[in-house]
Structures are given as structure tokens and as C-alpha cells.
């Protein structure tokens, strides 16, 4: 067995693992089909024609409204209803029926005792949003860096809560049709079949699936119905950006079998240049596809099976170095190539037991393989650069029962999650004092094989009782048991002691040296349990006003460090030391209003978050290691507001605003500083009273769209513009001035023409019209009091992009 193929998990953890995964795949899928326990309610129960509710979108006024699916024939003792429509005020779940689910998402969010924003497919098209990274600033207190480690990765922060490491478990969960994505890698979505995106702020997990402490980004994709739908898009823009997409859906056998397919390819040339290698970097080469089969054999049963795949060959992020004369230039000798391949299966089944009870389930099976070369800091001498190979295999099963008995309704269920995260890492460790003198630079490159297993079992429930015709009480509880194991082996890449080398042959060693002497190996397992409560009161004061108050708790899993790569006893200790789950308690008061139904919506809330056992990667004074551990306690407090106004038939205005104060209240360690040669001080650890990372104090977004017609010219025209702003923030917990991002303002515009038969749309987008290139990440390292490297990744420059879309 070659070193690259080693798998160092203990026999007890690894024995039969492949057989177990295959067994889970077979039994879960077959059980779903036989027992109707395999999928979520996303797109489940058919609906009667004409039953759409919710705020009309801008497009509804100018395009034919979608026809509903086949009429639901009423069986004995079964009351036909739209899935999710029976949920009372205070419910967290946003599951609704096809095909009018986007409208129902909007309507149901207005009845939920939680701050929720819904971006429907029509709204996304109106804004010219074509991928998940462009939703940043569109909703209150949602922050997302506009540049990440790779194109297929997105990273969300809500109310100062987020995960800094793309390998870590997200604090804000991403769910696609109810299936949780366990890493930020692979969360990008671009297909034409996205029906809506719902952003929940605050803990989730009391009514379905995997928990998430900070909130959720739920992506709902279209479900095929009797209606035949075909769309195709072709676009071209700046930097040779192009996109080709096609989607089709309809009935194979009317009222019984339906199918859909969506395919997308997005390409773009490089926007930055590596002057050392004389090559372009930060390009896009991304393909994605999804296919669905839906079965409705009778009036009670609805089954949807979905298969999706992603191939991303875009370069990983290449970083500039602010110490270089040209700050946007790239100078690393590492070319950040990338190969990411993902496949997934989602099984959705809903079964109506009787007029009061409905059974729902979700089966998710996902996996990806990725090989990537990372220029982590834009350093000419490629210190801290890494060559990585990831393999992730995840399985999840959720089953829950929904009941509606008039004044009383409930959801209760169980959830299981299994993940195997396997890493092979070639890492360039710096040896000795950091310096920019090539004669003095020393490296200690290592090869690490890391295998981490996660198992999560949970039972949960949420009940609603209507105390009076207008006052509803909600109570929820989730019991969670999590088990984590970490197995690791570390070897040297330099053959002889002291296993170090200089600049001359470092690149060759990093890429091709055979792993040699083993430095250490480690294996450990830990488990934790949580009991997480929720309570809420909603008051339907009038048909247009619903105040609410809620308290809920969420948890982020514990685990083990992803980067134990120091070839000493301290490095082995880093692999063995666990960090505990992070616990968040959220208090929220808000009001949801529709002062003028169908015309004006305005929602607002204030909140307070209490953090316990905050997970931070920094110097742990107890062990002398820089590692992930529970660094202390903190809190955040803030206010949020969003509104949409249909001023006239063709003129729409929307806006959001948020204020946030997020702070580390206590630090479980000793605060340390280093004095630089210029007299400035540099924090070496977090400090009590310091702000939490990626928590801008202010965020806002304002947009407008206007539809009009031109005499003697067929079709409809639309122009729009939006502006977003975010105040400055820190990119890590050390809160040094060198890692503070500046305030950022972005301006976008759109112009579109739609043919008279609504089949053709021509759109021109202008993004970042002011051509601001702001840093999205900053990393600063010094040696001997002198800056060694100062890395930055920037947002994309101004782009103009045009597309032609056909919809039938």
C-alpha cells in the first residue's frame, strides 16, 4: 500500500466501515420506498389548483401564473390540504407543497416566531442573482465573504455566528431540499431550478433534520408536476465569463409520474495574474446537474427521488500580498489548482395517514472527492502552503410526524447523521524564526493522514397550542447525542534529522517526496449530549400584525482539530485534545406586519445571543499550542428590519438594515501581545471585550425595480438598481488592525426585456459598478518584529454580463 493510500483509523473504527456505508445506503433507500420514511416534505403533497397564497411577486403581474399540479382526489377520511399550511404561528418549519411553494414560504415566514427572510426565484431573477455568493447583504445580518478558498465553497455568518474554517462544521447550516451539507465546501448552487432560498436567523432543528446554532440557509428546488416547463439560458460577459444552462420538467404519466432535469456550466477567465508563474488565477470552471423523479401512486403518497452532481475545476483562491508593490498581483510559486467532484442522492416521501396526521422523511447520501493545491498566504517562498486531498462521505436520515388537531398541532421526529471526513495533507511548516531572507528560511514539510468520523443521533419535537383565537404558545425540545473520533498519522517529507530544508528544493519536496519517518500517530474518541429547549408566544393582534417573543437554544458540535501537523509531542497532543460543543441561547422579540396586504410588508426584531464555550482557533496557553479550543464566553445584541413595497403595478422597492454588536466577554487564557519594530503592538491571542470575527456593526441593502412598456414596441421592459453597505469587521479573533476589513459599498444595476408571450428574456447585469476591490480576507505574519507576509483575497472587479433566456 502506498503512503498516499494509507488509512490510519483504528481497527475498531474502520472495520466494516465500507460495509456499513453500503448497508445504510441500501436499507435507507429501500426502506424509504417500502415504508414511506425516506424524505422531507420539500415538494411532497400535491395541491389543488388555484390554492396559491402569499404576497404576489413582481413577475406575477406580468407573466402567466403557474398552473398547479394535478388536483388531489379526496380519499375517505383524508382531508385534502397543502403540506405545511396547517402549521400554526410559531412553527419553524418552512416545508410547503409544490408547485406554489415559493409563495407559501413567504406566507408561512410571516406566521413564524423567528426572523426569516425568503428570496423567491422571481425575486432572485429580478435582482440578477445567479449564484449563492451573491445573496450577501440581501437579508439582515447575513454576512458572506465575496471570496472564499474555492469557488464551490460558501461561508455564511449570521448575527456574528459563523465558522472561519472551510473544513469545520458550519455554524449556519446549508440545506438543499432538507438535506444538511456538513462542510462549507460544496455549498455553491447555480442551477435554474432554484425555487426559493429561505434564511432563518437563530437556532434551528426542532422540527426536522440536523441542528444549526446560528441559523439556516434553506435552498428549495423545483419539483416536477403535470405542467411542462422548459428553460434555457446562455450568457456572456466581462473576463470571458459565460454560462450555459438548461432545465426541463413535466409529467411522464399524468397525475402519476413526473421528471425533471437541470444542467449548468459556468466559466470565466482569470481576474488576477500570477507574475511569478506568468499564469492567470481566480477563474471559474464549474458544472452542476440535478435530476428528479416524482411518483404519486395514490392520493396519500408522494415520493421524490433526486440525484445531483458537481464538478468544479476552478482554481482555488490565489492570494495577493499587500507588502508587494502591486497589491492585486500574485507571486506564489504554488499554482492553486483544484479538482472537486461531488454526487448526491435525496429521497423525499410524504404519506398522509389520515385527516390529522402526515408522515415525512428525508434520506440524504452525499460524497465528494477533492484535490487542491493551496497558496494560503500569497507568500513568494510558499511558507504555509499545502497540497490537500479530501474525501467526504455523509449519510443522513430524518423521519418526523406532523399532527394537526385544530387548536393543537405538533411535530415529532428522529434524526441520524454519519460522516467520514478523510484528509491527506502535505503541509509546509515553517521551521525557526520567520524571515524574508532566503538564506535563513527553513522548512519542515510533513505528510498527514487524518480520518475523522462523526455520528449524531437526535430526537426532537415542537408543539403549538392556540390559547385564544389570537394567542399561540410554542414549546420545543431536542435531545442530541454526538460521537466523534479522530485518527491521525504524521510523517516527515525530508529524509534525515532534523527533517528541515531550505528554499532551493522546497517545491519539489512538497510535491513529490515520499513520506519517510513517522513523527507520531494518535487515535481518540469523545461523545457529548445536549438537551436544547425552545419556547415562543405569537399574538395575531390583527390580520396584518403579528408580534412574537421567543427563546431557543442551539448547539455546534464538538470535535477534534483539523490541522494537527506539528511533528513534536505537542502536535500529537493537538490531535488528542477535543473541543466541546458551543452552546448558543437566543432571545428574540419581533413583529411581522403587512400594513397593506399585497402592497407593503415590513418586519422588524431585536435579539440577544449568549454564547458558551466559543470555539476559536488560537494559542491555547494551557498546552502552548495554536489549536481549536473553547476560548470563552460571549454575547451579541442587535436589531433587524426588512421591507418590500409594491408602490405601483410596475414599481417595487425593497430594503434591509441591521445593527449588530458581538463581543467576546471572557477569554479562557492569558492575553499576550508582541511589539513590532515600528512600535505597534500585535495581539497574539483573543482578548476579553474584543469583537467577534466577521460581525459588521451595520449592514444595509436597498433596491428598486421598475417595469414599463414602450409604445409600439412589443414586450415589457424592466430596469433596476441596488446598493449595499457593510461596516468594517475583523477576520479573526485576535482583532489586530492588520486584519480589519474596511467598510464596503457595492452598486449593481440590471436592465431586462421580456417578449410579449413571456417566453424570451434578455438581461444585462452590471455588478460592482463602482469597481471597488475590497479585501475579503486578511492574514498578517511577522518575524522578529518585522512583517513577513500580509495576504489578502479581494472581491471581483466590475463586470458586465448579458444573457438570453427562453422559458416555456
Helices and strands as residue ranges (DSSP letters): G 3-5, H 11-14, H 17-35, G 59-61, H 101-109, E 115-120, H 121-127, G 132-135, E 142-144, E 156-158, E 161-162, E 172-176, E 179-181, E 194-201, E 215-221, E 229-237, G 238-240, E 241-253, E 257-268, E 272-274, E 279-281, E 284-295, E 301-312, E 320-321, E 338-352, E 357-374, E 386-405, E 408-430, E 443-466, E 471-492, H 506-512, E 518-542, E 545-556, E 559-560, H 569-576, E 578-579, E 582-596, E 600-620, E 625-646, E 651-667, E 673-675, E 681-683, E 698-708, E 716-726, E 729-730, G 737-739, E 740-741, E 744-754, E 760-767, E 775-783, E 786-794, E 799-807
